[in-house]
Amino acid sequence: MLHFDPEALRLVVAEVKANQCELVLAKDDGVYLISAVAERGDTGRVKHIAYADGCHPEKDDAWYETSRVLVGGDDFCEHLQLTDESIERILSDGFELWIHVLHDQIHVHESLITWVPVAEYRHIINRMQRLAHVHYRACVGNAEYKRWRVSAIDLLAIASHTDAKRAKPDDREEFLSMFERLYHLADTVNAEGAIRFPAR
């Protein structure tokens, strides 16, 4: 799941709004968002760029490997359409942006960070565990895998913007581990419920 620095994101989205154009998600030297119609500096470089967390080639030592893990090894450029409501939420209401890149779909959602008690944080861990370790293995046929994939993507969206101020390091480690496991499993199933490759 890609997440972007809120301040940099707002500058990019403001440019999208001003130019009434699409948002562009790109991977080459890092993974980042820019406006489809973008202001450039004297060197020709795009002025406003929002890099995904961990994917900035000038700030993150492991940016190359992180980028490959999050979106794969191939370079790409995808044009995304933000609704007027989404733009205003990001610019005026402090919403942040997450992008979930699967092999056949890109899911975009904006949300505020949801702060929850530790018990609820752990409940989400348990939900991810059940979905990954029980429900996935219990699926029989494309229809059941298709329904499972929708449930997994919905839960990943919730988990991506959920946090607990009093969560312990072990809680956070388990949360991240289960998030990554569920993310991997979701990518093994295509939108029609067919298995693309065996889960590792």
C-alpha positions as CSV (number, residue, x, y, z in Angstrom):
1,M,0.0,0.0,0.0
2,L,1.4,3.3,-1.0
3,H,1.2,6.3,1.3
4,F,2.4,9.9,0.5
5,D,3.7,12.7,2.6
6,P,0.6,14.9,3.2
7,E,2.3,18.2,2.6
8,A,3.8,17.2,-0.7
9,L,0.6,15.5,-1.7
10,R,-1.4,18.7,-1.1
11,L,0.9,20.7,-3.4
12,V,0.4,18.1,-6.2
13,V,-3.3,17.9,-5.8
14,A,-3.6,21.7,-5.7
15,E,-1.9,21.6,-9.1
16,V,-4.3,19.0,-10.4
17,K,-7.2,21.2,-9.3
18,A,-5.8,24.3,-10.8
19,N,-5.1,22.7,-14.1
20,Q,-8.3,20.5,-14.1
21,C,-6.2,17.4,-15.0
22,E,-5.5,13.9,-13.9
23,L,-3.2,12.7,-11.2
24,V,-0.2,10.6,-12.4
25,L,1.3,7.7,-10.5
26,A,4.7,6.8,-11.8
27,K,7.5,4.4,-11.1
28,D,11.0,5.0,-12.5
29,D,13.5,6.6,-10.1
30,G,11.3,6.0,-7.1
31,V,7.5,5.9,-6.9
32,Y,5.7,9.2,-6.9
33,L,2.7,11.3,-7.8
34,I,2.7,14.4,-10.1
35,S,0.0,16.4,-11.8
36,A,-0.5,15.5,-15.5
37,V,-0.1,19.2,-16.2
38,A,2.9,20.2,-14.0
39,E,5.0,23.3,-13.5
40,R,8.7,22.8,-14.2
41,G,11.7,24.5,-12.8
42,D,14.6,26.0,-14.7
43,T,16.2,22.6,-15.1
44,G,13.1,21.1,-16.5
45,R,12.3,19.0,-13.4
46,V,8.8,18.8,-12.3
47,K,8.4,21.3,-9.4
48,H,5.8,19.4,-7.2
49,I,6.4,15.7,-6.6
50,A,4.9,13.5,-3.8
51,Y,7.0,10.4,-3.3
52,A,5.6,7.3,-1.7
53,D,6.9,6.5,1.8
54,G,10.3,4.9,1.5
55,C,10.6,5.4,-2.3
56,H,12.5,8.7,-2.6
57,P,15.8,8.1,-4.3
58,E,17.5,11.1,-2.6
59,K,16.2,10.5,0.9
60,D,15.6,6.7,1.3
61,D,18.6,4.4,1.2
62,A,16.5,1.4,0.3
63,W,14.3,3.2,-2.2
64,Y,15.0,0.8,-5.1
65,E,14.1,-2.4,-3.2
66,T,11.2,-0.8,-1.4
67,S,9.7,0.4,-4.8
68,R,10.1,-3.1,-6.2
69,V,8.4,-4.7,-3.2
70,L,5.5,-2.2,-3.3
71,V,4.7,-2.0,-7.0
72,G,6.9,-4.5,-8.8
73,G,10.1,-4.1,-10.9
74,D,8.7,-2.6,-14.1
75,D,8.5,1.1,-14.7
76,F,5.1,2.5,-15.4
77,C,2.9,5.6,-15.6
78,E,-0.8,5.5,-14.7
79,H,-3.2,8.3,-15.0
80,L,-5.7,8.5,-12.1
81,Q,-8.9,10.6,-11.9
82,L,-9.6,12.2,-8.6
83,T,-13.2,13.3,-7.9
84,D,-13.9,16.9,-6.9
85,E,-14.9,15.6,-3.5
86,S,-11.6,13.7,-3.0
87,I,-9.7,16.8,-4.0
88,E,-11.4,19.0,-1.5
89,R,-11.0,16.4,1.3
90,I,-7.3,16.3,0.7
91,L,-6.9,20.1,0.3
92,S,-9.3,21.3,3.0
93,D,-10.1,18.6,5.4
94,G,-6.6,17.0,6.1
95,F,-7.4,13.7,4.4
96,E,-4.4,11.6,3.3
97,L,-4.1,9.3,0.2
98,W,-3.4,5.6,-0.1
99,I,-3.0,3.7,-3.3
100,H,-3.2,-0.1,-3.4
101,V,-1.4,-1.4,-6.6
102,L,-2.4,-4.9,-7.7
103,H,-1.4,-6.6,-10.9
104,D,-4.8,-5.8,-12.6
105,Q,-6.2,-2.9,-10.6
106,I,-5.2,0.2,-8.8
107,H,-7.3,1.2,-5.8
108,V,-7.2,4.8,-4.6
109,H,-8.8,6.0,-1.4
110,E,-8.4,9.0,0.9
111,S,-9.1,9.1,4.6
112,L,-8.1,10.6,7.9
113,I,-5.9,8.6,10.2
114,T,-8.2,6.7,12.5
115,W,-6.8,6.5,16.0
116,V,-8.2,3.5,17.9
117,P,-7.7,1.8,21.3
118,V,-5.1,-1.0,21.4
119,A,-7.8,-3.6,21.8
120,E,-9.4,-2.5,18.5
121,Y,-5.9,-2.3,16.8
122,R,-5.3,-6.0,17.9
123,H,-8.8,-6.9,16.6
124,I,-7.8,-5.7,13.2
125,I,-4.7,-7.9,13.4
126,N,-6.9,-10.8,14.2
127,R,-9.3,-10.1,11.3
128,M,-6.3,-10.0,8.9
129,Q,-5.0,-13.3,10.4
130,R,-8.4,-15.0,9.9
131,L,-8.8,-13.7,6.4
132,A,-5.3,-14.8,5.4
133,H,-4.9,-18.1,7.3
134,V,-8.5,-19.4,7.5
135,H,-10.8,-17.9,4.9
136,Y,-8.3,-17.9,2.0
137,R,-7.5,-21.6,2.5
138,A,-11.2,-22.4,2.8
139,C,-12.1,-20.9,-0.6
140,V,-13.3,-23.3,-3.3
141,G,-13.8,-22.1,-6.8
142,N,-13.5,-18.7,-8.5
143,A,-16.7,-17.2,-7.0
144,E,-15.5,-17.7,-3.4
145,Y,-12.0,-16.4,-4.2
146,K,-13.5,-13.4,-5.9
147,R,-15.6,-12.6,-2.8
148,W,-12.6,-13.2,-0.6
149,R,-10.5,-10.8,-2.7
150,V,-13.1,-8.0,-2.2
151,S,-13.1,-8.6,1.5
152,A,-9.3,-8.5,1.6
153,I,-9.0,-5.3,-0.3
154,D,-11.6,-3.6,1.9
155,L,-9.8,-4.7,5.1
156,L,-6.4,-3.6,3.8
157,A,-8.0,-0.2,3.1
158,I,-9.2,0.1,6.7
159,A,-5.9,-1.2,8.1
160,S,-3.8,1.2,6.1
161,H,-5.2,4.3,7.9
162,T,-5.7,2.8,11.4
163,D,-3.2,3.4,14.2
164,A,-3.1,3.1,18.0
165,K,-1.0,5.5,20.1
166,R,-0.5,2.9,22.8
167,A,0.3,0.0,20.6
168,K,3.5,-1.9,21.6
169,P,6.4,-2.6,19.3
170,D,5.3,-6.2,19.1
171,D,1.8,-5.1,18.1
172,R,3.1,-3.0,15.3
173,E,5.4,-5.7,14.1
174,E,2.6,-8.2,14.0
175,F,0.2,-5.7,12.3
176,L,2.8,-5.0,9.6
177,S,3.5,-8.7,9.1
178,M,-0.2,-9.6,8.7
179,F,-0.8,-6.5,6.5
180,E,2.0,-7.6,4.1
181,R,0.8,-11.2,4.1
182,L,-2.8,-10.3,3.3
183,Y,-1.5,-7.9,0.6
184,H,0.5,-10.7,-1.0
185,L,-2.5,-13.1,-0.9
186,A,-4.8,-10.5,-2.5
187,D,-2.4,-10.3,-5.4
188,T,-2.5,-14.0,-6.0
189,V,-6.2,-13.7,-7.0
190,N,-7.4,-11.8,-10.1
191,A,-10.6,-9.7,-10.3
192,E,-12.5,-12.7,-11.6
193,G,-11.4,-15.0,-8.7
194,A,-8.9,-17.1,-10.6
195,I,-5.6,-17.9,-8.9
196,R,-2.7,-16.2,-10.7
197,F,0.1,-18.0,-8.9
198,P,0.4,-20.2,-5.7
199,A,0.6,-18.3,-2.4
200,R,4.1,-18.6,-0.9
